[in-house]
Amino acid sequence: MAGLGRTRISLPSQFSAEFSFPRKFAVCLTSSNSKGVVLFGDGVGGTKISTVNPYTVLETSLYNAITNFFVKELAPMSEVAPVAPFGACLIQETLIQVGPAVPFIDLVLQNENVVWTIFGANSLVQVN
């Protein structure tokens, strides 16, 4: 068992102090049979994908671009007043019953060959 939090006693913080690299940490958990990966130290980029928050938090300009694109692509669907912390909400009855027919989101990571695709069912959440 290892502590992976943001405190000074966490494993990433201790590695950072001992080996003199930036206090940065990433973990990739996979749902397939392949192995995940854990990264310590400096990486490239500026978007944080966190397991601490119940939803991914994006930099404001990225969030606005994705939200505006979704609303435009789903134009015939009825938009309603947003429910915090979300910026755009749609009426559920307008979504296809077998799952939302919404655009995929491709997050390009360290290069164009490393892409994380988020499918419609994983990019929306049902709220009251």
C-alpha angles and dihedrals in degrees: 000000000000132000109237100177131116097263125111091250095056120112094250091051093049092048089049092052095044099045099031100237128131116285095252127131136179133182128193114202113191128205092205129076092266121101123262124229137229121206127196126188136016121354133170125262140043109244118100120208105196135194088198095073120063089228130033112267115216131191108269098252091050092047092049093048093051094044093048091048092050093049090048094047092047093045099141090055116094115251119211135189110298121255114219130286089023126080101205130035130184131197108262096220090068093061121092111263096234093055140310115300094215133138120277117246114223114198108197107210125187093341141353090272092061109067129162110205118204111200126213096261089056097044099059133058129199115238132174 
